[in-house]
Amino acid sequence: MTSLQEVRVDRAAYRHNLETILQRVHPAKVLAVLKANAYGHGAVELAKVADQTDVSYLGVVSLDEAVRLRQAGIRKPIIAWLHLPGTDFAEAARQNITLGLSTADQIEAAAAAGAHTVHLAIDTGLGRNGATRAQWPHFFETAARLQAAGKIDVEGMMSHLSNTSVDDDTDQLQVFDDALQTAADYGIHPRLRHIAATGVALDRPEARYDMVRIGIGGYGLSPDDRTSAELGLTPVMRVSTRVAQIKRVPAGTPASYGYLYRAPRETTFALVPFGYADGLPRQASQGGGVLVGGRVYPVAGRIAMDQFVIDVGDDDVHIGDEAVILGDPQRGEPSATLWADSAGTINYEIVTRIGDRPQRVYVDQQRLDQPRVEEHIGDRHQEQASGE
Ligand SMILES: *Cc1c(COP(=O)(O)O)cnc(C)c1O
């Protein structure tokens, strides 16, 4: 590793996770969610992986994200589901991108622009995008009229759950069924009905309908309190750097801004060059964990923009030693969830916020027998830097 920091993205792990979930939700289809640069993993690279699996659809939020995937040569159907007024839907027509549409105006604009394939988005209770019950008559009437005129094909209907509780999700599923029934009354019969994201997709077969949308699970992370391993998933992202400086310090020596941490006795401070500019939440100061030489050390003091300190005591730690910031707990590496818990957030936010400064390296490493830490470190010759 020549760069200061590395984000290693394991394409084989992504494929493994998608295939695991495909099997688990069968016969429901899978839409792989690749929004927000694939939750920080690299959308084009992972879309290429998903493109070679039995995944049926790729999903992103904006039309721009969708076009970028199409221009990178992705062949599978792609849907984009959040749009501002004035969005150039003709680009969706040109690039063969499906639109998730939330209002009658959007349906009219899509039809006028020649964007043919649409999914109708329903607000079943989350209060975000999608048509509310009061809007359904005009929404479905518009869709039915333009479909009858051959302008659009209502291929799908979608909604999104709040995950507030099982009962609240059940209420939303009921509203989704009502929306489907109402749409049918207008002559609209979507072939792809989808509402479940990873959590509900894994746990509630009745919520799978025709397709489930898989984001976090594909990246090998858990949507809830279970571990990745408990779900049969392998974390795809591994973030590492190297110890940049070592110093022996007397008892009482403070570390970093605000002197939140002071050495309890004579000890060794190691400097880890990774900061909040790289995506670590500053709220995780005094928390989180970094794997160096087989042990995990919490942050000593504040996380700064570019670096933080760990107290390695009398351990045999050297400049240049690898410091793994997050990865697969099955290999002894800190999990994204460990950082999330320290910062009062969720693993989604941890991986999605990993910045652009670390070099992204794409590897194909997943094996059925997970390598242990030592083997893994000895495996570096197997890496292939991405050709992108
Ligand atoms: C992000 C997103 C998903 C994916 O959710 P996960 O919990 O990551 O699987 C699914 N559907 C919609 C509408 C989303 O915005």
The ligand as a MOL file (V3000), in Angstrom:
LIG
                    3D

  0  0  0     0  0            999 V3000
M  V30 BEGIN CTAB
M  V30 COUNTS 15 15 0 0 0
M  V30 BEGIN ATOM
M  V30 1 C -31.9530 2.8490 0.5180 0
M  V30 2 C -33.2230 2.2180 0.1470 0
M  V30 3 C -33.3790 0.8130 0.2020 0
M  V30 4 C -32.3250 -0.1280 0.7320 0
M  V30 5 O -32.4860 -0.3310 2.1100 0
M  V30 6 P -31.5190 -1.3480 2.9010 0
M  V30 7 O -32.0400 -1.3120 4.2840 0
M  V30 8 O -30.1540 -0.7740 2.7760 0
M  V30 9 O -31.6260 -2.6690 2.2320 0
M  V30 10 C -34.5670 0.2730 -0.2550 0
M  V30 11 N -35.5580 1.0660 -0.7180 0
M  V30 12 C -35.4620 2.4190 -0.7620 0
M  V30 13 C -36.6020 3.2180 -1.2730 0
M  V30 14 C -34.3030 3.0370 -0.3200 0
M  V30 15 O -34.2120 4.3710 -0.3590 0
M  V30 END ATOM
M  V30 BEGIN BOND
M  V30 1 1 1 2
M  V30 2 1 2 3
M  V30 3 2 2 14
M  V30 4 1 3 4
M  V30 5 2 3 10
M  V30 6 1 4 5
M  V30 7 1 5 6
M  V30 8 2 6 7
M  V30 9 1 6 8
M  V30 10 1 6 9
M  V30 11 1 10 11
M  V30 12 2 11 12
M  V30 13 1 12 13
M  V30 14 1 12 14
M  V30 15 1 14 15
M  V30 END BOND
M  V30 END CTAB
M  END
